[in-house]
Amino acid sequence: MAGRDPQVRAARRGAGELESEVLASLWATDRPLTPAEIQAGIGGPLAYNTVHTILKRLYDKGLVLRDADGRRGAYRPAKNAAELTAEAMHEALDRGPDPIGALQQFVSGLSPEEERALRDLLAAGARGEAARRRADGGL
């Protein structure tokens, strides 16, 4: 039985890995892609039906949009990579019992470059909020 062959199992992707590869293919282009184009881009012995199934799952999750193109469909991402990552981070914070503690742990693991970027983003956000308040007469 082919599914029990150790080499076949070693070549199998981990849970969610194929979905990530499909999304990466879609994010790498400005136009919708067909399942065949995604299959060719990912490469390897990946069946067309497998790609189509993954796209259906991503569509059901709201992660891709389907553009009708005659009898075949083309797919594009519903969100860019940064939006999807930010959404996952918010969901993780909402699930935990201590979101502030989780943020502290997260920030303590940032590289100096990431920490600098976060400080800049927070400062820009604070400046923007102050400007909005002044415009609304709240300051």
Secondary structure, DSSP 8 states (H G I E B T S, - for coil): -GGG-HHHHHHS--TTHHHHHHHHHHHT-SS-B-HHHHHHHH-SS--HHHHHHHHHHHHHTTSEEEEEETTEEEEEESS-HHHHHHHHHHHHHHHSS-HHHHHHHHHHT--HHHHHHHHHHHHHHHHHHHHHHHHTT--
